[in-house]
Amino acid sequence: MPSNAAPAPRPRGRPRSFDREAALDRATRLFWEHGYEATSVADLTRVMGIGAPSLYAAFGDKRALFDEVVAAYGAGYGAFTGRALAEEPTARAAVGRLLREAAGEYASAEHPRGCLVISAATNTSSEAVRGSLRALREANVAAIRDLIQDDVDAGLLPAGTDAAGLARYTGAVVQGMSQQARDGASAAELAVVAELALAAWP
């Protein structure tokens, strides 16, 4: 007997023929290595192994892809920063862990050197891109400042400790370590920088 059931709707469009997460990781590494400005859509499609129409359909334009890359970097390669600040019992311990892990991560041969959030906007004409990355860096400095101030208030650091200044100093060290790694500094050399920075704490 003929069925009265309506036919199943046909899926719209062609199914994706690529691994989205793998393609995103390849895009992350490309932006990380060359920065936002120097990475073209042609570079992205070549490295990601997809055509431009697939890139736009899956990720949007270059800027939208970059925003997703930054989020993926923060949740993956760069997640050690947030973990250090959230999991350690004191500001000194958190910053110590952050700097020591940064030494290893920034100089690792497993991925591009340095920090994407620090280096990807170098020589970029887009104020929106520069501003979004600057906001992430400033948020980290603010989080460190708050941890330091909490320890000052709790008597774990001297009452006269300049929380804002010490946090800004830490941010400067992190940014310097990233650039030093991109210039070829080893993990061991960056680890020395980390320990010297910690020696400056009150």
N, C-alpha and C positions, 0 to 999 in steps of 0.2 A: 504494500500500500504506500502511496506517496506520503511523505512526512509533511506535517503542517509547520514544523520548526523552521524558523528563518535561518538562512545559510550563515555560517560563521563569517564575521567581517574579515576581509583580507587585510593583512598588515600594511600600513602605509610606508612607502619608501623602501629603500634597500637596507637589509640588515648590515650593521657594521662588520667589516671584514678585517678588523685589526684589534689588537689588545690595547684598550684605552689607557690602562694604567702604565703599561710598558711605554707607550708613546709619550705619556705625560712625563715619565721619568727621563726619557731621552731629551725631551724639551727642557726639563729642569737642568740637566747637565750642560746643555748648549747655552742657555741663558747664563748659567753659573760661570762657565768658562769665558764667554765672550761679552757678556753684558747685554742689556736690553737694546741699546741703539745699534750695536754692531751685528745683532742677530736678525737676519731677514726672514720673511715668510718662506722664501725659496730654501734657505738653510734649514728651517724647521721642517718643511715637508720632506726634504731629503733625509734628514736624520731620523725623523719619526716614521718614515716609510709609508707616508700617505700622500694623496694629492691635496691640492689647495681646497677643493670643494669639501673633502672629508674633514679637513682641519677646521674649516669655518662651521661646518655642520655640527661637529663634536665639541668644539671649544670656543667658537665665536672668533672674533678678530685677534690680532697679535696681542693687543693690550689685555683682552679678556683671558687669553691663554696665559699671559705672564702673571696676572693676578692669581690664577689657579696654581701656577707653578710656585709662587711665593707661599701660598697656603700649604701646598704639599711639602715644600721644603721645611716650613716651620713644624709640620706634624711628623716629619721624617728625619732627614739629615740634621736639621737644626734643633730638634726637640730636646737635646741635652741641656740647652739653656734654661728652658722652662722647668725641666725636671730638677735641675740643681737649685733653682730659686724656690721651688715648692717643697722639696723634700728634706732639705737640711735644717737642723735645729737653730742655727744662728746665721747672721749675715756673713760673718767671716767664713764659716764653713761652706755656705752657699757660693760665695764668690771664689773661694779656693777651689771648690769642685768645678765651677764654671770655667775658670782659667786653665786648670789642669786638663780638663776634657777638651777645651778649645785647642790646646796645644796639639793634642793627638788628632782631633778631627780636621783642623785646618791644614795640617801637613800630610794627611792621609793620601796614599797613592790609589785608594779605592774610588776616588771621585775627584772632581776639580778642586783645586786648592782654595783656601780661604773661606769666606762666608758670602753666600749669594746676596743676603740682605745688605751687606756692607759694600760689595763691589759691583753689583749688577747695574747700578745707576751711574757709574762713572762715565763721564763724557756724554751723558744723555741730555738731549734737548727738551724732553718732556718733563715739565714741572709736575705733572700729575704722578708720573712714575717716581721721580725724585721725592716728592712729598709723601707718597705712600710708604716708601722704604724708610724715609727719615722718621715717620711716625712710629714705625715698628721699633727702630733703634731707640727713640726717645721713650717709648713705653718700657723697654728693658731697663733703661737708666732710671726711670721713675720707680720701677719695681725694686731695683736695688736700693735706691734711696729710702724707700719705705721700710725695707728690711733693716737697714742700718739705723734709721730713726727709732724703729721698734726696739732694737737692742740698746740704744742710748737710753730710751725711756725705761727699759727694764734694768738698767745698771750694768749691762754686759759690755758696754763700751763707755769710755769716759764721757762725762757730761758735756764737755766742750767739743766733741767730735762734730765736724762739719759734714752732715749726712749728704747734703746735695753735692758738695765738692768731692767727697770720697766716691760717690756714685759716678760723677762725671769723670773722675780719674779712671775708674774701672772701665767705663765705656771707652775711653781713649786708649787704654791698654788693649782691650779686645779688638778695637778697630786696627790698631797698630800690628797686633799679632796676625790678623787676617792679611794685611798687606805684606808683612814679612813672609808669611807662608807662600803667598803668590810670587814673591821674589825668590823663593827657593829655600827659606829657612826650614830646618828639620824640626821634627817633633821635640827632640831633645833640646835644641836651641830655644824653642818657644817655651818649653817647660822651665828653663832658667828664667825667662822673662816673667812667667807666672809667679815663680817663687819670689823674685825681686819685688814684684808688685805687691805681693802679700806682706812683705817685710815693711812696706810703707804704712801699713795699718796701725792705728794707735793701740 
